[in-house]
């Protein structure tokens, strides 16, 4: 019987960055930028970038990752997630400031919850001098897809200054640190 794809939901700052990072990985089927971690807006309703960017909705910029667990594990996705943003920075990533840029893991199963909590515990124990991880770990409830112009933002805007200054260095770091995980085509 074929294995079913699974879903991971992470917020690690600007979703343009996280989308570009996870799209590079073998076993990742799709990555959708959007908004999660805030309250439901009701059946059929949504939130917009303009609303979320005020910080008033309680949502974070996030990505919903569909992945094949026979090709990439949830633990590997967590490893890449924690290595490609600053999980010790509360409500900011670089120049992006506000609760919408918080570090968050929104788990879809108890197994994902335990894996995220275990990794945070290991990271916190790995150094005596480091700052503690502030990544929130909470159950996944709702995901609102980002507007069309946010989808594949990096792929469609590689020459933009934000892509050059912020996203390119992150992608280069992933290529070096996780070379064996990168898709070849």
C-alpha positions as CSV (number, residue, x, y, z in Angstrom):
1,X,0.0,0.0,0.0
2,X,1.5,3.4,-1.0
3,X,2.5,5.8,1.7
4,X,0.4,8.9,2.0
5,X,2.0,12.4,1.9
6,X,2.0,14.3,5.2
7,X,1.8,18.0,6.1
8,X,4.2,20.2,8.1
9,X,3.5,23.8,9.0
10,X,6.2,26.2,10.0
11,X,6.6,29.9,10.5
12,X,10.2,31.1,10.4
13,X,10.0,34.8,9.5
14,X,9.1,35.9,6.0
15,X,7.3,33.2,4.1
16,X,9.2,34.1,0.9
17,X,12.3,32.8,2.5
18,X,10.8,29.6,4.0
19,X,9.0,28.8,0.8
20,X,12.2,29.0,-1.3
21,X,14.1,26.9,1.2
22,X,11.7,24.0,1.5
23,X,11.0,23.9,-2.3
24,X,14.7,23.0,-2.7
25,X,14.4,19.7,-0.8
26,X,14.0,16.2,-2.1
27,X,10.8,14.6,-0.9
28,X,8.9,18.0,-0.7
29,X,5.9,17.8,-3.0
30,X,4.6,21.3,-2.5
31,X,5.0,24.4,-0.4
32,X,2.3,27.0,0.0
33,X,2.9,30.4,1.7
34,X,0.1,31.7,3.9
35,X,-1.0,32.6,7.3
36,X,-1.5,30.3,10.4
37,X,-1.3,30.3,14.1
38,X,-4.1,32.8,14.7
39,X,-7.8,32.2,15.3
40,X,-10.3,31.0,12.7
41,X,-11.9,33.7,10.7
42,X,-15.0,31.5,10.1
43,X,-16.0,29.1,7.4
44,X,-14.9,30.2,4.0
45,X,-13.3,33.4,5.3
46,X,-9.6,34.3,5.1
47,X,-7.1,36.9,6.1
48,X,-5.0,39.1,3.9
49,X,-1.4,40.2,4.0
50,X,-2.5,43.7,4.9
51,X,-4.4,42.4,7.9
52,X,-1.7,40.0,9.1
53,X,1.1,42.6,8.6
54,X,-0.6,44.8,11.3
55,X,0.0,42.1,13.9
56,X,-3.6,42.4,15.0
57,X,-4.9,39.1,13.6
58,X,-2.5,36.8,15.6
59,X,-1.4,35.0,12.5
60,X,2.1,34.3,11.5
61,X,3.5,34.2,8.0
62,X,3.9,30.4,7.5
63,X,4.4,27.7,5.0
64,X,2.3,24.5,4.5
65,X,4.6,21.8,3.3
66,X,3.3,18.6,1.7
67,X,6.0,16.0,1.8
68,X,6.6,12.3,1.2
69,X,7.7,10.8,4.5
70,X,9.4,7.9,2.6
71,X,11.8,10.4,1.0
72,X,12.2,13.0,3.8
73,X,11.4,12.8,7.4
74,X,9.6,15.3,9.6
75,X,12.8,15.4,11.8
76,X,14.8,16.4,8.7
77,X,12.3,19.1,7.9
78,X,12.7,20.4,11.5
79,X,16.5,20.3,11.3
80,X,16.4,22.5,8.1
81,X,13.8,24.8,9.7
82,X,15.8,25.4,12.8
83,X,19.0,25.9,10.8
84,X,17.6,28.5,8.4
85,X,16.2,31.1,10.8
86,X,16.9,32.4,14.3
87,X,14.7,30.5,16.6
88,X,16.1,32.5,19.6
89,X,14.7,35.8,18.3
90,X,11.2,36.7,19.6
91,X,8.8,38.1,17.0
92,X,11.5,39.0,14.4
93,X,13.8,37.7,11.8
94,X,16.4,40.2,10.8
95,X,14.7,43.4,9.7
96,X,11.3,41.8,9.7
97,X,9.7,42.6,13.0
98,X,6.3,41.7,14.5
99,X,4.4,38.8,15.8
100,X,3.7,37.8,12.2
101,X,7.4,36.9,11.9
102,X,7.5,34.7,15.0
103,X,9.1,31.3,15.0
104,X,6.4,28.6,15.2
105,X,5.9,24.9,14.6
106,X,2.2,24.1,14.1
107,X,2.0,20.3,14.5
108,X,-0.6,18.1,12.8
109,X,0.0,15.0,14.9
110,X,1.2,14.1,18.4
111,X,4.3,12.6,16.8
112,X,5.2,15.9,15.2
113,X,4.6,17.7,18.6
114,X,7.0,15.3,20.4
115,X,9.6,15.6,17.6
116,X,9.5,19.4,17.7
117,X,9.7,19.5,21.6
118,X,12.5,17.0,21.6
119,X,14.5,19.0,19.0
120,X,14.0,22.2,20.9
121,X,15.2,20.5,24.1
122,X,18.3,19.1,22.3
123,X,19.1,22.5,20.8
124,X,18.7,24.2,24.2
125,X,21.0,21.6,25.8
126,X,23.6,21.8,23.0
127,X,25.3,25.0,24.2
128,X,25.8,26.5,27.6
129,X,26.2,30.1,26.3
130,X,23.4,30.2,23.7
131,X,20.1,32.0,23.9
132,X,17.1,29.7,24.6
133,X,14.8,28.7,21.7
134,X,11.6,30.8,21.7
135,X,9.8,28.9,18.9
136,X,6.2,28.2,19.8
137,X,4.9,24.7,19.4
138,X,1.2,24.5,19.1
139,X,-1.5,22.5,17.3
140,X,-2.2,23.3,13.7
141,X,-5.8,24.6,13.4
142,X,-6.2,26.8,10.3
143,X,-4.1,27.8,7.3
144,X,-5.0,30.6,5.0
145,X,-3.2,30.6,1.6
146,X,-1.3,33.7,0.8
147,X,-2.3,35.9,-2.1
148,X,-1.1,34.8,-5.6
149,X,1.7,37.3,-5.8
150,X,3.3,35.7,-2.7
151,X,3.5,32.3,-4.3
152,X,6.8,31.4,-5.8
153,X,7.9,34.9,-4.9
154,X,11.7,34.1,-5.0
155,X,11.5,32.1,-8.2
156,X,9.6,35.0,-9.9
157,X,11.6,37.9,-8.4
158,X,15.2,36.7,-8.0
159,X,16.6,40.1,-9.0
160,X,14.6,42.0,-6.3
161,X,16.8,43.4,-3.6
162,X,15.1,41.5,-0.8
163,X,15.8,38.2,-2.7
164,X,19.4,39.2,-3.3
165,X,20.1,40.4,0.2
166,X,18.0,38.1,2.4
167,X,16.9,35.0,0.6
168,X,20.0,34.2,-1.5
169,X,22.3,33.9,1.5
170,X,19.8,31.5,3.2
171,X,19.6,29.4,0.1
172,X,23.3,29.2,-0.2
173,X,23.6,28.1,3.4
174,X,21.1,25.3,2.7
175,X,23.0,24.3,-0.4
176,X,26.2,24.0,1.6
177,X,24.9,22.5,4.8
178,X,22.3,20.2,3.4
179,X,23.7,19.4,-0.1
180,X,22.5,15.8,0.1
181,X,18.9,17.0,0.5
182,X,18.8,19.3,-2.5
183,X,16.7,18.3,-5.5
184,X,18.9,17.8,-8.6
185,X,16.6,19.1,-11.3
